[in-house]
Amino acid sequence: MKAIDAERAHDGCKANGTGSSRAGAASKQGVVRNLEDRPGSKTIAPANLLKDVIMQRVSLHIATFGALSALLLGLATPAAAARIVSGSSGGLTWQAESRIIGQTPTSDVLAPSNTTGGGNSIYFPTANKAGTVALIMTYADSSRFICSGSVVGGGGSIATAAHCVSGGGGAAAQGLVNTTAYFFGGDPNVRTFQSGGVEIGVSDYFVHPDYTGEVIDQNDIAILRLADLAPSWATSYDLHTTNDLTGHDFNVAGYGTRSTVGGAEGTTTPFGARTGYLREGDNTYDYAWGDSRFQGFFTDRDSNGENFFGTADVEFSFISDFDNGLRAQDASRRIANAIGLGALGNTFFDDTGLGAREVGIAGGDSGGPGFIDGKLASINSYGLTFGASFGDFGGGLNAGWGEFSGYVPIFIHTDFINASIGAPMAVPEPATWAMMIIGFGAVGSMIRRRRAVVA
């Protein structure tokens, strides 16, 4: 969401991604760090055209914005540091991180003293958000992270960002003990995971097999099987399967870091407020990195198998920029102009925004939904900046004006989603039935205890 300040499931809409350690080509240089994944790094040679590019994975990646999100949540600081990736390639310098910030405030009071969400009511969730959930991941070291997700599959599953629950390799993250989905109770000023409402545990994780753990990765998607069906009033979203998102306006939501100012400051200290309050806004999918008009600039691979951003597939990684009505912050236009193929931006991407409802995603928004006509069209994945020279209003990666939010499109993953939703559930061995029956009687007290711990 352009005007959103949520972070990757480890806390944000602009989610952080995980990094992998590997030797890079002499012509590339960079560092990757993700809040929900274990820190990693890669080397890329500096270039001199795009400066201070910062990409943050939408937290709607809880893991990516984990450290920040955890602090804002009042939870333990995550063992995994925030994952940030920076580098230079093709004459452009960038920085990215896995993590809904609005034009105006999306919260009133700074953390940790605020007990109500507040902010401009134009970003309060609308009726179709009953299926947008907050996800809290708990690790063996007691660290906890927040992400966002969406109910799919008739109420039995949650779609979210893979980086919220995995470091790559098609499996859940090591040390991940449990994940709980908290359902929005209807009051935008109550933190959903502290509302005393419906909460359901996750029983199984289906991580896309091609997800690498890198911050920018079009396969940053996971399906979480719920231990019980979502409540009947929680919307189960249909999938938007049109084969291109370019130029489509969309609605985005998440539980990530809020801002007490808006796009002018984003989540810069001390303006970043608490996570856990559901907010929404609008934006436009400007383009994917594999747009044919870019002639492979971002997607062609070098002799080391690396594209502009790393080794992950990014052809269908879509972005929106956070506009404020001024051409100076029209980052998608300015970047398209800068890649050496003429004034592509001025010709095709000259757009200064949707007005007051335009948002960007922040840490904790990771994994949250993007909707077209009420159908799930994308998953919040990361945040990205190319610096002040290319429209970043505040400079640095803070979910403010002039930064990019990155998304995973649903249309390339419908087979994976449908297969995961329909995957058979594990059948317990006969010897475990007695324990399960006994366990059912303890569910109520366990839920009460967990709620107290989170509080």
C-alpha beads as a LAMMPS data file, in Angstrom:
LAMMPS data file: protein, C-alpha beads

455 atoms
453 bonds

1 atom types
1 bond types

-500.0 500.0 xlo xhi
-500.0 500.0 ylo yhi
-500.0 500.0 zlo zhi

Masses

1 110.0

Atoms # bond

1 1 1 0.000 0.000 0.000
2 1 1 1.507 3.265 -0.940
3 1 1 0.212 5.079 2.056
4 1 1 0.677 2.196 4.404
5 1 1 3.270 1.851 7.123
6 1 1 3.206 -1.805 7.922
7 1 1 6.107 -4.138 7.804
8 1 1 6.780 -7.607 6.748
9 1 1 5.173 -10.424 8.670
10 1 1 7.931 -10.207 11.014
11 1 1 6.473 -6.728 10.964
12 1 1 5.492 -4.759 7.949
13 1 1 3.885 -4.117 4.547
14 1 1 7.162 -3.321 2.960
15 1 1 8.548 -6.641 3.837
16 1 1 12.100 -7.651 4.495
17 1 1 13.630 -10.573 2.750
18 1 1 16.115 -13.160 3.722
19 1 1 19.632 -13.130 2.418
20 1 1 21.936 -15.874 1.359
21 1 1 25.689 -15.831 1.694
22 1 1 27.494 -16.232 -1.566
23 1 1 30.345 -14.724 -3.548
24 1 1 29.211 -12.117 -6.078
25 1 1 30.623 -10.982 -9.387
26 1 1 33.270 -8.317 -9.349
27 1 1 30.771 -5.963 -10.950
28 1 1 28.222 -6.213 -8.122
29 1 1 28.222 -5.470 -4.446
30 1 1 25.615 -5.430 -1.699
31 1 1 24.264 -6.651 1.598
32 1 1 20.996 -8.408 2.379
33 1 1 19.325 -8.441 5.734
34 1 1 15.842 -9.561 6.712
35 1 1 13.954 -9.305 9.979
36 1 1 12.311 -12.645 9.739
37 1 1 15.148 -14.537 8.178
38 1 1 18.597 -15.142 9.425
39 1 1 20.954 -12.448 8.213
40 1 1 22.998 -13.098 5.121
41 1 1 25.060 -11.079 2.726
42 1 1 26.237 -10.860 -0.836
43 1 1 28.752 -8.740 -2.643
44 1 1 28.058 -6.515 -5.606
45 1 1 30.297 -3.862 -7.178
46 1 1 29.190 -0.241 -6.581
47 1 1 27.817 1.730 -9.529
48 1 1 27.412 5.457 -9.850
49 1 1 23.966 6.247 -11.194
50 1 1 21.261 5.341 -8.663
51 1 1 22.262 6.297 -5.142
52 1 1 21.101 5.027 -1.782
53 1 1 18.612 2.547 -3.151
54 1 1 16.853 0.822 -0.304
55 1 1 14.445 -2.037 -0.810
56 1 1 12.390 -3.289 2.078
57 1 1 10.318 -6.351 1.901
58 1 1 6.828 -5.557 2.859
59 1 1 6.119 -6.793 6.205
60 1 1 3.482 -7.841 5.369
61 1 1 6.665 -9.923 5.856
62 1 1 6.740 -10.273 9.614
63 1 1 10.166 -11.841 9.547
64 1 1 11.603 -9.095 7.418
65 1 1 10.447 -6.290 9.601
66 1 1 10.694 -8.595 12.552
67 1 1 13.087 -6.680 14.740
68 1 1 11.355 -3.372 14.318
69 1 1 7.914 -4.913 14.370
70 1 1 8.657 -6.890 17.461
71 1 1 9.779 -3.784 19.307
72 1 1 6.734 -1.817 18.234
73 1 1 4.524 -4.706 19.239
74 1 1 6.023 -4.774 22.680
75 1 1 7.278 -8.264 21.922
76 1 1 10.722 -9.692 22.379
77 1 1 13.341 -8.490 19.932
78 1 1 13.781 -11.192 17.276
79 1 1 16.946 -13.177 17.148
80 1 1 17.071 -12.598 13.408
81 1 1 18.185 -9.099 12.491
82 1 1 16.331 -6.994 9.944
83 1 1 17.332 -8.077 6.479
84 1 1 18.428 -5.299 4.165
85 1 1 19.918 -5.753 0.723
86 1 1 21.847 -3.109 -1.130
87 1 1 23.893 -3.162 -4.287
88 1 1 24.703 -1.665 -7.648
89 1 1 24.183 -3.019 -11.125
90 1 1 23.846 -1.565 -14.587
91 1 1 24.756 1.877 -13.291
92 1 1 22.046 1.898 -10.605
93 1 1 22.520 1.661 -6.864
94 1 1 19.751 0.255 -4.675
95 1 1 18.878 -0.906 -1.173
96 1 1 15.976 -3.190 -0.266
97 1 1 14.340 -4.741 2.781
98 1 1 11.456 -7.157 3.309
99 1 1 8.102 -4.867 5.234
100 1 1 0.480 0.780 5.211
101 1 1 1.755 4.211 5.435
102 1 1 -0.617 6.920 4.277
103 1 1 -0.273 10.428 2.947
104 1 1 -1.441 11.564 6.387
105 1 1 -1.190 9.834 9.805
106 1 1 -2.267 6.221 10.109
107 1 1 -1.839 6.392 13.905
108 1 1 -2.079 9.126 16.554
109 1 1 0.314 8.196 19.327
110 1 1 3.850 6.892 19.322
111 1 1 4.743 3.453 20.651
112 1 1 4.837 2.147 23.276
113 1 1 2.415 4.469 25.086
114 1 1 -0.395 4.342 22.535
115 1 1 -3.293 2.038 23.311
116 1 1 -5.502 3.025 20.393
117 1 1 -4.768 2.990 16.688
118 1 1 -6.128 6.380 15.644
119 1 1 -4.893 8.213 12.582
120 1 1 -6.903 9.429 9.600
121 1 1 -10.104 7.372 9.318
122 1 1 -9.812 7.225 5.515
123 1 1 -7.338 4.378 6.090
124 1 1 -9.616 2.395 8.405
125 1 1 -10.487 -1.081 7.061
126 1 1 -13.604 -1.465 4.936
127 1 1 -16.165 -4.276 5.120
128 1 1 -14.316 -6.754 2.901
129 1 1 -11.316 -6.910 5.279
130 1 1 -12.903 -9.489 7.621
131 1 1 -10.642 -12.084 6.031
132 1 1 -7.401 -10.092 6.511
133 1 1 -5.578 -11.554 9.500
134 1 1 -2.651 -10.675 11.729
135 1 1 -0.066 -13.446 12.042
136 1 1 2.160 -13.848 15.090
137 1 1 5.128 -16.190 14.690
138 1 1 6.852 -17.522 17.792
139 1 1 10.371 -18.994 17.728
140 1 1 12.198 -21.351 20.053
141 1 1 14.238 -18.450 21.507
142 1 1 10.911 -16.780 22.500
143 1 1 11.240 -14.057 19.858
144 1 1 7.983 -13.183 18.112
145 1 1 7.160 -11.424 14.838
146 1 1 4.084 -10.000 13.146
147 1 1 2.970 -10.338 9.527
148 1 1 -0.320 -10.115 7.673
149 1 1 -2.285 -12.633 5.637
150 1 1 -5.530 -13.401 3.806
151 1 1 -8.097 -16.168 4.169
152 1 1 -8.353 -18.412 1.100
153 1 1 -9.571 -21.900 0.268
154 1 1 -13.034 -21.596 1.757
155 1 1 -11.664 -20.600 5.165
156 1 1 -9.157 -23.369 5.731
157 1 1 -5.938 -21.592 4.754
158 1 1 -4.052 -18.299 4.881
159 1 1 -2.017 -16.817 2.015
160 1 1 1.004 -14.806 3.159
161 1 1 4.608 -13.999 2.273
162 1 1 7.053 -16.881 2.450
163 1 1 9.615 -14.699 4.235
164 1 1 7.253 -14.478 7.206
165 1 1 7.724 -18.162 7.958
166 1 1 10.711 -19.359 5.950
167 1 1 14.290 -18.584 5.048
168 1 1 13.973 -20.418 1.726
169 1 1 14.352 -23.987 0.575
170 1 1 10.640 -24.747 0.499
171 1 1 10.366 -25.363 4.245
172 1 1 9.364 -23.512 7.392
173 1 1 12.136 -21.643 9.200
174 1 1 14.276 -23.516 11.698
175 1 1 13.196 -22.728 15.230
176 1 1 9.681 -21.670 14.261
177 1 1 7.551 -23.119 17.063
178 1 1 4.093 -21.913 16.103
179 1 1 2.098 -19.362 14.140
180 1 1 -1.284 -17.971 15.207
181 1 1 -3.794 -16.170 12.988
182 1 1 -5.804 -13.386 14.689
183 1 1 -9.044 -12.333 13.008
184 1 1 -10.087 -8.676 12.748
185 1 1 -12.976 -8.046 15.151
186 1 1 -14.296 -4.902 13.479
187 1 1 -12.779 -2.146 15.680
188 1 1 -9.881 -0.373 13.903
189 1 1 -8.655 1.139 17.167
190 1 1 -8.089 -2.188 18.915
191 1 1 -4.949 -4.201 18.232
192 1 1 -6.292 -7.318 16.605
193 1 1 -3.999 -9.784 18.383
194 1 1 -4.953 -8.290 21.773
195 1 1 -8.686 -7.934 21.119
196 1 1 -9.780 -11.164 22.801
197 1 1 -11.353 -12.219 19.522
198 1 1 -10.965 -15.288 17.338
199 1 1 -7.499 -16.795 17.060
200 1 1 -6.600 -20.029 15.273
201 1 1 -3.280 -21.834 15.138
202 1 1 -1.474 -22.934 11.997
203 1 1 -1.149 -26.687 11.560
204 1 1 0.949 -26.876 8.398
205 1 1 3.174 -24.725 6.179
206 1 1 3.395 -24.844 2.392
207 1 1 6.293 -22.666 1.227
208 1 1 6.819 -22.142 -2.492
209 1 1 9.604 -24.549 -3.524
210 1 1 11.352 -21.869 -5.608
211 1 1 11.479 -19.235 -2.875
212 1 1 15.165 -18.413 -2.337
213 1 1 14.998 -16.329 0.826
214 1 1 16.244 -13.242 -1.010
215 1 1 14.453 -9.949 -0.394
216 1 1 13.204 -9.484 -3.938
217 1 1 11.766 -12.766 -5.117
218 1 1 8.592 -13.316 -7.155
219 1 1 8.123 -16.640 -5.339
220 1 1 7.857 -15.043 -1.891
221 1 1 4.578 -16.769 -1.087
222 1 1 3.384 -19.393 1.380
223 1 1 0.075 -21.025 2.256
224 1 1 -0.603 -21.763 5.928
225 1 1 -3.088 -24.508 6.812
226 1 1 -5.319 -23.529 9.742
227 1 1 -5.964 -26.033 12.524
228 1 1 -9.657 -25.138 12.316
229 1 1 -11.863 -23.351 9.797
230 1 1 -11.962 -19.564 9.919
231 1 1 -15.139 -18.100 11.426
232 1 1 -18.067 -17.950 9.002
233 1 1 -18.020 -14.125 8.949
234 1 1 -14.379 -14.008 7.808
235 1 1 -14.200 -13.437 4.053
236 1 1 -12.507 -16.186 2.063
237 1 1 -11.073 -14.392 -0.945
238 1 1 -11.331 -15.518 -4.550
239 1 1 -8.180 -15.237 -6.669
240 1 1 -7.583 -12.578 -9.321
241 1 1 -6.019 -14.508 -12.188
242 1 1 -5.707 -11.949 -15.014
243 1 1 -2.240 -12.412 -16.513
244 1 1 -0.910 -8.877 -15.994
245 1 1 -1.246 -6.306 -13.228
246 1 1 0.477 -3.407 -14.977
247 1 1 -1.519 -0.184 -14.708
248 1 1 -4.262 -1.657 -12.509
249 1 1 -5.373 0.290 -9.435
250 1 1 -5.614 -1.887 -6.328
251 1 1 -6.477 -1.813 -2.642
252 1 1 -3.882 -2.982 -0.105
253 1 1 -4.081 -3.809 3.596
254 1 1 -1.909 -4.941 6.497
255 1 1 -1.077 -4.811 10.200
256 1 1 2.382 -3.264 9.910
257 1 1 4.084 -0.262 11.433
258 1 1 1.935 2.885 11.420
259 1 1 3.094 6.478 11.052
260 1 1 2.032 9.459 13.180
261 1 1 2.856 11.826 10.313
262 1 1 2.371 10.031 7.000
263 1 1 4.414 9.852 3.822
264 1 1 6.542 12.890 4.638
265 1 1 8.288 11.001 7.454
266 1 1 7.122 7.402 7.080
267 1 1 8.426 5.251 9.907
268 1 1 11.502 7.373 10.623
269 1 1 12.145 7.655 14.372
270 1 1 10.227 8.923 16.281
271 1 1 7.275 8.824 13.877
272 1 1 6.883 5.053 13.584
273 1 1 3.910 3.861 15.675
274 1 1 2.751 0.444 16.778
275 1 1 1.902 -2.535 14.625
276 1 1 -1.220 -4.659 14.979
277 1 1 -3.850 -2.139 13.824
278 1 1 -5.445 -3.059 10.496
279 1 1 -5.212 -0.275 7.906
280 1 1 -5.737 -0.067 4.145
281 1 1 -5.258 2.249 1.168
282 1 1 -4.883 2.348 -2.577
283 1 1 -2.173 2.429 -5.223
284 1 1 -1.368 1.404 -8.796
285 1 1 0.797 -1.474 -9.994
286 1 1 3.248 0.552 -12.068
287 1 1 5.105 -2.341 -13.660
288 1 1 7.022 -5.567 -13.076
289 1 1 10.817 -5.698 -13.281
290 1 1 10.447 -7.957 -16.305
291 1 1 8.362 -5.440 -18.284
292 1 1 9.302 -5.951 -21.941
293 1 1 9.927 -2.218 -22.362
294 1 1 12.977 -2.557 -20.099
295 1 1 14.597 -5.013 -22.514
296 1 1 15.913 -7.283 -19.773
297 1 1 17.697 -4.518 -17.818
298 1 1 16.549 -5.895 -14.452
299 1 1 16.140 -9.561 -15.364
300 1 1 19.006 -10.562 -17.671
301 1 1 21.578 -12.685 -15.868
302 1 1 25.344 -12.268 -15.947
303 1 1 27.952 -15.009 -16.117
304 1 1 27.421 -15.698 -12.406
305 1 1 23.706 -16.245 -12.900
306 1 1 22.751 -12.965 -11.209
307 1 1 20.195 -10.441 -12.405
308 1 1 20.008 -6.813 -11.252
309 1 1 18.868 -7.759 -7.734
310 1 1 20.418 -11.187 -7.140
311 1 1 19.707 -14.790 -8.052
312 1 1 15.962 -14.986 -7.390
313 1 1 13.410 -14.737 -10.202
314 1 1 12.083 -11.159 -10.414
315 1 1 10.434 -11.004 -13.850
316 1 1 6.964 -10.932 -12.287
317 1 1 7.846 -8.956 -9.162
318 1 1 5.453 -5.967 -9.398
319 1 1 6.004 -2.575 -7.792
320 1 1 4.067 0.549 -6.907
321 1 1 5.646 3.855 -5.963
322 1 1 4.422 6.084 -3.118
323 1 1 3.369 9.296 -4.847
324 1 1 2.456 12.613 -3.227
325 1 1 1.126 14.441 -6.290
326 1 1 4.515 15.834 -7.321
327 1 1 6.566 14.602 -10.278
328 1 1 9.680 14.778 -8.103
329 1 1 8.418 11.773 -6.087
330 1 1 7.190 9.831 -9.142
331 1 1 9.866 7.196 -8.618
332 1 1 8.555 4.671 -11.145
333 1 1 8.811 7.270 -13.915
334 1 1 12.254 8.434 -12.842
335 1 1 13.737 4.942 -12.626
336 1 1 12.296 3.980 -16.027
337 1 1 13.942 7.099 -17.471
338 1 1 17.297 6.197 -15.889
339 1 1 18.062 2.818 -17.416
340 1 1 19.465 4.136 -20.678
341 1 1 16.601 3.331 -23.037
342 1 1 15.261 6.845 -23.525
343 1 1 12.421 8.593 -21.722
344 1 1 10.426 5.434 -21.050
345 1 1 9.104 6.856 -17.817
346 1 1 7.832 10.086 -19.339
347 1 1 6.205 8.119 -22.155
348 1 1 4.593 5.254 -20.229
349 1 1 4.714 5.849 -16.465
350 1 1 4.016 9.542 -15.885
351 1 1 1.654 9.289 -12.901
352 1 1 1.681 11.367 -9.717
353 1 1 -0.676 9.235 -7.673
354 1 1 -4.225 8.593 -6.555
355 1 1 -4.516 11.363 -3.985
356 1 1 -5.146 11.122 -0.238
357 1 1 -5.833 7.380 -0.211
358 1 1 -2.532 6.419 -1.842
359 1 1 -0.338 4.397 0.478
360 1 1 2.871 2.378 0.759
361 1 1 3.588 -0.720 2.824
362 1 1 5.819 -0.972 5.877
363 1 1 7.236 -3.611 8.203
364 1 1 4.531 -5.978 9.423
365 1 1 2.415 -5.438 6.312
366 1 1 4.372 -8.266 4.723
367 1 1 2.124 -11.046 3.541
368 1 1 -0.907 -8.759 3.434
369 1 1 -3.318 -8.650 0.509
370 1 1 -3.633 -6.516 -2.605
371 1 1 -7.140 -6.568 -4.077
372 1 1 -8.596 -5.887 -7.521
373 1 1 -12.404 -5.884 -7.539
374 1 1 -12.357 -7.616 -4.158
375 1 1 -10.260 -10.539 -5.381
376 1 1 -6.792 -11.372 -4.078
377 1 1 -4.339 -10.088 -6.695
378 1 1 -1.018 -9.875 -4.825
379 1 1 0.928 -10.479 -1.623
380 1 1 2.890 -7.667 0.070
381 1 1 6.571 -8.525 -0.136
382 1 1 9.233 -5.784 0.179
383 1 1 10.156 -2.107 0.261
384 1 1 12.736 -0.492 -2.005
385 1 1 14.396 2.877 -2.498
386 1 1 16.809 4.255 -5.038
387 1 1 17.525 7.254 -2.836
388 1 1 16.876 10.982 -2.944
389 1 1 18.328 11.308 -6.447
390 1 1 15.377 9.293 -7.746
391 1 1 12.538 10.751 -5.708
392 1 1 12.880 9.370 -2.166
393 1 1 11.480 12.335 -0.207
394 1 1 13.087 11.593 3.143
395 1 1 16.072 9.586 1.993
396 1 1 16.689 6.126 3.352
397 1 1 14.260 3.256 3.558
398 1 1 11.396 4.440 5.779
399 1 1 8.181 3.672 3.838
400 1 1 7.865 7.344 2.845
401 1 1 7.081 9.215 -0.356
402 1 1 9.194 8.283 -3.356
403 1 1 9.866 4.700 -2.271
404 1 1 8.695 1.475 -3.884
405 1 1 6.560 -1.299 -2.450
406 1 1 6.984 -4.744 -4.006
407 1 1 4.385 -7.445 -4.522
408 1 1 4.093 -11.104 -5.484
409 1 1 1.337 -11.552 -8.097
410 1 1 -1.263 -14.243 -7.561
411 1 1 -1.726 -15.083 -11.253
412 1 1 1.638 -16.863 -11.548
413 1 1 0.961 -18.938 -8.427
414 1 1 -2.592 -20.231 -8.851
415 1 1 -1.427 -23.830 -9.321
416 1 1 0.736 -23.653 -6.191
417 1 1 -2.071 -22.082 -4.148
418 1 1 -4.713 -24.562 -5.287
419 1 1 -2.393 -27.517 -4.724
420 1 1 -1.492 -26.275 -1.222
421 1 1 -5.098 -25.655 -0.268
422 1 1 -6.037 -29.116 -1.480
423 1 1 -3.017 -30.935 -0.019
424 1 1 -4.035 -33.809 2.242
425 1 1 -3.767 -33.202 5.962
426 1 1 -1.467 -35.440 7.972
427 1 1 -3.393 -38.273 9.612
428 1 1 -2.346 -38.946 13.228
429 1 1 -1.183 -42.381 14.272
430 1 1 -3.799 -44.357 16.253
431 1 1 -1.637 -44.174 19.372
432 1 1 -1.901 -40.393 19.408
433 1 1 -5.694 -40.210 19.407
434 1 1 -5.946 -40.524 23.194
435 1 1 -3.559 -37.620 23.703
436 1 1 -5.440 -35.551 21.147
437 1 1 -8.748 -36.163 22.873
438 1 1 -7.228 -35.139 26.192
439 1 1 -5.636 -32.154 24.503
440 1 1 -8.943 -30.873 23.166
441 1 1 -10.095 -30.298 26.717
442 1 1 -7.143 -28.022 27.349
443 1 1 -7.537 -25.845 24.285
444 1 1 -9.486 -23.117 26.055
445 1 1 -6.929 -22.611 28.816
446 1 1 -4.060 -22.744 26.343
447 1 1 -5.615 -19.983 24.270
448 1 1 -6.111 -17.841 27.368
449 1 1 -2.504 -18.293 28.401
450 1 1 -1.179 -17.480 24.967
451 1 1 -3.277 -14.353 24.859
452 1 1 -1.864 -13.227 28.183
453 1 1 1.705 -13.844 27.053
454 1 1 1.231 -11.785 23.909
455 1 1 -0.265 -8.953 25.925

Bonds

1 1 1 2
2 1 2 3
3 1 3 4
4 1 4 5
5 1 5 6
6 1 6 7
7 1 7 8
8 1 8 9
9 1 9 10
10 1 10 11
11 1 11 12
12 1 12 13
13 1 13 14
14 1 14 15
15 1 15 16
16 1 16 17
17 1 17 18
18 1 18 19
19 1 19 20
20 1 20 21
21 1 21 22
22 1 22 23
23 1 23 24
24 1 24 25
25 1 25 26
26 1 26 27
27 1 27 28
28 1 28 29
29 1 29 30
30 1 30 31
31 1 31 32
32 1 32 33
33 1 33 34
34 1 34 35
35 1 35 36
36 1 36 37
37 1 37 38
38 1 38 39
39 1 39 40
40 1 40 41
41 1 41 42
42 1 42 43
43 1 43 44
44 1 44 45
45 1 45 46
46 1 46 47
47 1 47 48
48 1 48 49
49 1 49 50
50 1 50 51
51 1 51 52
52 1 52 53
53 1 53 54
54 1 54 55
55 1 55 56
56 1 56 57
57 1 57 58
58 1 58 59
59 1 59 60
60 1 60 61
61 1 61 62
62 1 62 63
63 1 63 64
64 1 64 65
65 1 65 66
66 1 66 67
67 1 67 68
68 1 68 69
69 1 69 70
70 1 70 71
71 1 71 72
72 1 72 73
73 1 73 74
74 1 74 75
75 1 75 76
76 1 76 77
77 1 77 78
78 1 78 79
79 1 79 80
80 1 80 81
81 1 81 82
82 1 82 83
83 1 83 84
84 1 84 85
85 1 85 86
86 1 86 87
87 1 87 88
88 1 88 89
89 1 89 90
90 1 90 91
91 1 91 92
92 1 92 93
93 1 93 94
94 1 94 95
95 1 95 96
96 1 96 97
97 1 97 98
98 1 98 99
99 1 100 101
100 1 101 102
101 1 102 103
102 1 103 104
103 1 104 105
104 1 105 106
105 1 106 107
106 1 107 108
107 1 108 109
108 1 109 110
109 1 110 111
110 1 111 112
111 1 112 113
112 1 113 114
113 1 114 115
114 1 115 116
115 1 116 117
116 1 117 118
117 1 118 119
118 1 119 120
119 1 120 121
120 1 121 122
121 1 122 123
122 1 123 124
123 1 124 125
124 1 125 126
125 1 126 127
126 1 127 128
127 1 128 129
128 1 129 130
129 1 130 131
130 1 131 132
131 1 132 133
132 1 133 134
133 1 134 135
134 1 135 136
135 1 136 137
136 1 137 138
137 1 138 139
138 1 139 140
139 1 140 141
140 1 141 142
141 1 142 143
142 1 143 144
143 1 144 145
144 1 145 146
145 1 146 147
146 1 147 148
147 1 148 149
148 1 149 150
149 1 150 151
150 1 151 152
151 1 152 153
152 1 153 154
153 1 154 155
154 1 155 156
155 1 156 157
156 1 157 158
157 1 158 159
158 1 159 160
159 1 160 161
160 1 161 162
161 1 162 163
162 1 163 164
163 1 164 165
164 1 165 166
165 1 166 167
166 1 167 168
167 1 168 169
168 1 169 170
169 1 170 171
170 1 171 172
171 1 172 173
172 1 173 174
173 1 174 175
174 1 175 176
175 1 176 177
176 1 177 178
177 1 178 179
178 1 179 180
179 1 180 181
180 1 181 182
181 1 182 183
182 1 183 184
183 1 184 185
184 1 185 186
185 1 186 187
186 1 187 188
187 1 188 189
188 1 189 190
189 1 190 191
190 1 191 192
191 1 192 193
192 1 193 194
193 1 194 195
194 1 195 196
195 1 196 197
196 1 197 198
197 1 198 199
198 1 199 200
199 1 200 201
200 1 201 202
201 1 202 203
202 1 203 204
203 1 204 205
204 1 205 206
205 1 206 207
206 1 207 208
207 1 208 209
208 1 209 210
209 1 210 211
210 1 211 212
211 1 212 213
212 1 213 214
213 1 214 215
214 1 215 216
215 1 216 217
216 1 217 218
217 1 218 219
218 1 219 220
219 1 220 221
220 1 221 222
221 1 222 223
222 1 223 224
223 1 224 225
224 1 225 226
225 1 226 227
226 1 227 228
227 1 228 229
228 1 229 230
229 1 230 231
230 1 231 232
231 1 232 233
232 1 233 234
233 1 234 235
234 1 235 236
235 1 236 237
236 1 237 238
237 1 238 239
238 1 239 240
239 1 240 241
240 1 241 242
241 1 242 243
242 1 243 244
243 1 244 245
244 1 245 246
245 1 246 247
246 1 247 248
247 1 248 249
248 1 249 250
249 1 250 251
250 1 251 252
251 1 252 253
252 1 253 254
253 1 254 255
254 1 255 256
255 1 256 257
256 1 257 258
257 1 258 259
258 1 259 260
259 1 260 261
260 1 261 262
261 1 262 263
262 1 263 264
263 1 264 265
264 1 265 266
265 1 266 267
266 1 267 268
267 1 268 269
268 1 269 270
269 1 270 271
270 1 271 272
271 1 272 273
272 1 273 274
273 1 274 275
274 1 275 276
275 1 276 277
276 1 277 278
277 1 278 279
278 1 279 280
279 1 280 281
280 1 281 282
281 1 282 283
282 1 283 284
283 1 284 285
284 1 285 286
285 1 286 287
286 1 287 288
287 1 288 289
288 1 289 290
289 1 290 291
290 1 291 292
291 1 292 293
292 1 293 294
293 1 294 295
294 1 295 296
295 1 296 297
296 1 297 298
297 1 298 299
298 1 299 300
299 1 300 301
300 1 301 302
301 1 302 303
302 1 303 304
303 1 304 305
304 1 305 306
305 1 306 307
306 1 307 308
307 1 308 309
308 1 309 310
309 1 310 311
310 1 311 312
311 1 312 313
312 1 313 314
313 1 314 315
314 1 315 316
315 1 316 317
316 1 317 318
317 1 318 319
318 1 319 320
319 1 320 321
320 1 321 322
321 1 322 323
322 1 323 324
323 1 324 325
324 1 325 326
325 1 326 327
326 1 327 328
327 1 328 329
328 1 329 330
329 1 330 331
330 1 331 332
331 1 332 333
332 1 333 334
333 1 334 335
334 1 335 336
335 1 336 337
336 1 337 338
337 1 338 339
338 1 339 340
339 1 340 341
340 1 341 342
341 1 342 343
342 1 343 344
343 1 344 345
344 1 345 346
345 1 346 347
346 1 347 348
347 1 348 349
348 1 349 350
349 1 350 351
350 1 351 352
351 1 352 353
352 1 353 354
353 1 354 355
354 1 355 356
355 1 356 357
356 1 357 358
357 1 358 359
358 1 359 360
359 1 360 361
360 1 361 362
361 1 362 363
362 1 363 364
363 1 364 365
364 1 365 366
365 1 366 367
366 1 367 368
367 1 368 369
368 1 369 370
369 1 370 371
370 1 371 372
371 1 372 373
372 1 373 374
373 1 374 375
374 1 375 376
375 1 376 377
376 1 377 378
377 1 378 379
378 1 379 380
379 1 380 381
380 1 381 382
381 1 382 383
382 1 383 384
383 1 384 385
384 1 385 386
385 1 386 387
386 1 387 388
387 1 388 389
388 1 389 390
389 1 390 391
390 1 391 392
391 1 392 393
392 1 393 394
393 1 394 395
394 1 395 396
395 1 396 397
396 1 397 398
397 1 398 399
398 1 399 400
399 1 400 401
400 1 401 402
401 1 402 403
402 1 403 404
403 1 404 405
404 1 405 406
405 1 406 407
406 1 407 408
407 1 408 409
408 1 409 410
409 1 410 411
410 1 411 412
411 1 412 413
412 1 413 414
413 1 414 415
414 1 415 416
415 1 416 417
416 1 417 418
417 1 418 419
418 1 419 420
419 1 420 421
420 1 421 422
421 1 422 423
422 1 423 424
423 1 424 425
424 1 425 426
425 1 426 427
426 1 427 428
427 1 428 429
428 1 429 430
429 1 430 431
430 1 431 432
431 1 432 433
432 1 433 434
433 1 434 435
434 1 435 436
435 1 436 437
436 1 437 438
437 1 438 439
438 1 439 440
439 1 440 441
440 1 441 442
441 1 442 443
442 1 443 444
443 1 444 445
444 1 445 446
445 1 446 447
446 1 447 448
447 1 448 449
448 1 449 450
449 1 450 451
450 1 451 452
451 1 452 453
452 1 453 454
453 1 454 455
